Amino acid sequence: MQGKQHPFVIFVPARYESGSQPPVMLFLHGAGERGTNNIDPTMVGIGPAIWKRKSTFPFVTVIPQCRTGSNWLAEGPDAKWALAMLRQIEKEFSTDPDRVYLTGLSMGGSGTWSIAAKDPSAWAAIVPMCSGPDTANAAKFAAARLPIWNFCGDKDRESTVKANRTMHEALTMAGANAKYTEYPGVGHNCWDDAYGTDALYTWLLEQTRARNRSGSLSSTKLTIR
């Protein structure tokens, strides 16, 4: 974009075959991984989880890097670049347009909420983690029937825990298709537990944009583990 190059990392499933239309995921890292080395975003969050499952992980995964001092909020340039990267990979690998997922942790979790709020219909499901969601968007997510699985640790910053609990209450009141898992005794790095569970990826593959439009499988759940 803007005539500039923006390198990024992608993971391609070991079993990828041309024409197979695999699901695709955009991962947004946290503030600590900002920079230009194109390595740090792969070391925290989804990267280690993919590595442990590298022979079976089914998602083409786009891992961009946010610039130092910037963020992933929807109106910012880094979010727009990340979405352009996603579109490039969708085209290059002929990914499934019905199975496009968005996830992020901390600053990337805030970006996930923000980007999804701008166009909820663009995603089959979103998975934000340990961030600060805006309850004003709850009704919008409910109207779009967007599946959401949000994660937080109960030993995170008090304001973060409160924000995530409040968002879950708002989503519940709005009738959204939302799940919330809060890990007891876990601090800010709830992503280790969340990305470390195979149940998350099983759930993601069950979500499709077509199913969202049909309004089926709507559920709201609070889980404290």
C-alpha positions as CSV (number, residue, x, y, z in Angstrom):
1,M,0.0,0.0,0.0
2,Q,1.1,3.6,-0.6
3,G,3.9,2.3,-2.8
4,K,5.7,0.7,0.2
5,Q,6.6,-2.8,1.0
6,H,5.4,-4.4,4.2
7,P,6.8,-7.9,4.8
8,F,4.8,-10.4,6.7
9,V,4.8,-14.0,7.7
10,I,2.3,-16.7,6.5
11,F,1.8,-20.3,7.6
12,V,0.7,-22.7,4.9
13,P,-0.8,-26.0,6.1
14,A,1.4,-29.1,5.4
15,R,-1.6,-30.6,3.6
16,Y,-2.4,-27.7,1.4
17,E,-3.3,-28.5,-2.2
18,S,-4.1,-26.0,-4.9
19,G,-7.8,-25.6,-5.2
20,S,-8.6,-27.1,-1.8
21,Q,-9.9,-23.8,-0.4
22,P,-8.4,-23.9,3.1
23,P,-9.7,-21.7,6.0
24,V,-7.7,-18.5,6.6
25,M,-6.8,-16.7,9.8
26,L,-5.4,-13.2,10.5
27,F,-3.5,-13.0,13.7
28,L,-2.8,-9.6,15.4
29,H,0.1,-9.6,18.0
30,G,0.4,-7.5,21.1
31,A,2.3,-4.2,21.8
32,G,5.5,-6.0,22.8
33,E,6.0,-7.5,19.3
34,R,5.8,-4.3,17.4
35,G,8.8,-3.4,15.2
36,T,10.2,-4.3,11.8
37,N,12.1,-7.6,12.3
38,N,9.2,-9.7,11.1
39,I,10.1,-12.3,13.7
40,D,8.7,-11.2,17.1
41,P,5.1,-11.7,16.1
42,T,5.7,-15.4,15.4
43,M,7.2,-16.0,18.9
44,V,4.2,-15.1,21.1
45,G,0.6,-16.3,20.8
46,I,-0.5,-18.2,17.7
47,G,3.1,-18.9,16.4
48,P,4.1,-21.4,19.1
49,A,0.7,-23.0,19.0
50,I,1.0,-23.5,15.2
51,W,4.5,-24.9,15.6
52,K,3.3,-27.6,18.0
53,R,0.7,-28.6,15.4
54,K,2.6,-27.8,12.3
55,S,1.8,-31.1,10.6
56,T,-1.9,-30.8,11.1
57,F,-2.8,-27.1,11.6
58,P,-5.4,-26.5,8.9
59,F,-5.5,-22.7,8.7
60,V,-3.5,-20.6,6.3
61,T,-2.4,-18.0,8.8
62,V,-1.4,-14.4,8.1
63,I,0.9,-12.8,10.7
64,P,1.7,-9.2,10.1
65,Q,3.9,-6.9,12.3
66,C,2.6,-3.6,13.6
67,R,5.0,-0.6,13.5
68,T,6.5,0.7,16.7
69,G,4.3,3.3,18.3
70,S,1.2,2.3,16.2
71,N,-1.7,-0.1,16.8
72,W,-4.3,-2.3,15.2
73,L,-7.3,-0.1,15.5
74,A,-9.5,-0.3,12.4
75,E,-9.0,3.2,11.1
76,G,-5.3,3.1,11.4
77,P,-2.8,2.4,8.6
78,D,-1.4,-0.8,10.2
79,A,-4.9,-2.4,10.4
80,K,-5.5,-1.5,6.8
81,W,-2.1,-3.0,5.8
82,A,-2.9,-6.2,7.7
83,L,-6.3,-6.5,5.9
84,A,-4.6,-5.9,2.6
85,M,-2.1,-8.7,3.4
86,L,-5.1,-10.9,4.2
87,R,-6.8,-10.1,0.9
88,Q,-3.5,-10.9,-0.9
89,I,-3.2,-14.3,0.7
90,E,-6.9,-15.1,0.2
91,K,-6.4,-14.5,-3.5
92,E,-3.0,-16.2,-3.8
93,F,-4.0,-19.4,-2.0
94,S,-7.7,-19.4,-3.1
95,T,-8.8,-19.7,0.6
96,D,-12.4,-20.4,1.6
97,P,-14.3,-17.1,1.5
98,D,-16.8,-18.6,4.0
99,R,-14.1,-19.4,6.6
100,V,-12.2,-16.2,7.4
101,Y,-11.2,-15.8,11.0
102,L,-9.7,-12.9,13.0
103,T,-7.8,-13.3,16.3
104,G,-5.4,-11.2,18.4
105,L,-4.0,-10.8,21.9
106,S,-3.7,-7.7,24.1
107,M,-3.2,-4.8,21.7
108,G,-4.1,-7.3,18.9
109,G,-7.2,-8.2,20.9
110,S,-8.3,-4.6,20.9
111,G,-7.6,-4.5,17.2
112,T,-9.7,-7.7,16.7
113,W,-12.7,-6.0,18.4
114,S,-12.2,-2.8,16.5
115,I,-11.8,-4.3,13.0
116,A,-14.7,-6.7,13.5
117,A,-16.9,-3.9,14.7
118,K,-16.3,-2.0,11.4
119,D,-17.5,-5.0,9.3
120,P,-18.8,-7.9,11.4
121,S,-20.1,-9.7,8.2
122,A,-16.5,-10.1,6.9
123,W,-15.6,-12.8,9.5
124,A,-16.8,-16.3,10.2
125,A,-15.7,-15.8,13.8
126,I,-13.4,-13.7,16.0
127,V,-11.2,-14.7,18.9
128,P,-10.0,-11.6,20.9
129,M,-7.9,-12.0,24.1
130,C,-7.1,-9.9,27.2
131,S,-8.0,-6.6,25.7
132,G,-10.4,-3.7,26.2
133,P,-13.6,-4.2,24.2
134,D,-16.2,-1.5,23.7
135,T,-19.6,-2.5,24.9
136,A,-21.2,0.0,22.5
137,N,-20.5,-2.6,19.7
138,A,-22.3,-5.5,21.4
139,A,-25.6,-4.9,19.6
140,K,-23.8,-4.7,16.3
141,F,-22.1,-8.1,16.9
142,A,-25.4,-9.6,17.9
143,A,-27.2,-8.3,14.8
144,A,-24.5,-9.8,12.6
145,R,-24.7,-13.1,14.5
146,L,-20.9,-13.1,14.6
147,P,-19.5,-16.0,16.7
148,I,-17.1,-14.7,19.3
149,W,-14.9,-16.6,21.8
150,N,-13.3,-14.1,24.1
151,F,-10.5,-15.0,26.6
152,C,-9.0,-13.4,29.7
153,G,-7.1,-14.4,32.9
154,D,-8.6,-13.4,36.2
155,K,-5.2,-12.2,37.4
156,D,-4.8,-9.8,34.5
157,R,-5.1,-6.0,35.2
158,E,-8.2,-5.3,37.1
159,S,-9.5,-2.9,34.5
160,T,-8.9,-5.5,31.7
161,V,-10.8,-8.2,33.7
162,K,-13.7,-5.9,34.4
163,A,-13.9,-4.8,30.8
164,N,-14.1,-8.3,29.5
165,R,-16.7,-9.3,32.1
166,T,-18.7,-6.3,31.2
167,M,-18.5,-7.0,27.5
168,H,-19.7,-10.5,28.1
169,E,-22.7,-9.2,30.0
170,A,-23.4,-6.7,27.2
171,L,-23.2,-9.5,24.5
172,T,-25.4,-11.7,26.6
173,M,-28.0,-9.0,27.0
174,A,-27.9,-8.3,23.2
175,G,-28.4,-12.0,22.4
176,A,-25.0,-12.4,20.7
177,N,-23.4,-15.7,19.7
178,A,-20.6,-15.3,22.2
179,K,-18.5,-17.4,24.6
180,Y,-16.2,-16.1,27.3
181,T,-13.5,-18.1,29.0
182,E,-11.8,-16.7,32.1
183,Y,-8.8,-18.7,33.4
184,P,-8.4,-18.6,37.2
185,G,-4.9,-17.8,38.4
186,V,-3.7,-16.6,35.0
187,G,-2.4,-13.2,34.3
188,H,-2.1,-11.3,31.0
189,N,-0.8,-14.2,29.0
190,C,-4.1,-16.1,28.8
191,W,-3.1,-16.7,25.2
192,D,-0.9,-19.6,26.2
193,D,-3.9,-21.5,27.5
194,A,-6.3,-20.3,24.8
195,Y,-4.2,-21.0,21.7
196,G,-2.9,-24.1,23.4
197,T,-6.3,-25.9,23.4
198,D,-7.4,-27.9,20.4
199,A,-11.0,-27.1,21.3
200,L,-10.5,-23.6,20.0
201,Y,-9.6,-24.7,16.5
202,T,-12.3,-27.3,16.4
203,W,-14.8,-24.6,17.3
204,L,-13.4,-22.2,14.7
205,L,-13.8,-24.7,11.9
206,E,-17.5,-25.1,12.9
207,Q,-18.1,-21.4,12.3
208,T,-18.9,-20.2,8.8
209,R,-20.2,-16.9,7.4
210,A,-23.1,-18.7,5.7
211,R,-24.1,-20.2,9.1
212,N,-23.9,-16.7,10.6
213,R,-26.3,-15.4,8.0
214,S,-28.7,-18.3,8.6
215,G,-28.7,-17.5,12.3
216,S,-28.2,-21.1,13.5
217,L,-26.1,-22.3,16.4
218,S,-26.4,-19.1,18.4
219,S,-25.3,-19.5,22.0
220,T,-23.9,-17.5,24.9
221,K,-21.6,-19.1,27.4
222,L,-19.4,-18.2,30.3
223,T,-16.7,-20.6,31.2
224,I,-14.3,-20.1,34.2
225,R,-11.7,-22.9,34.2
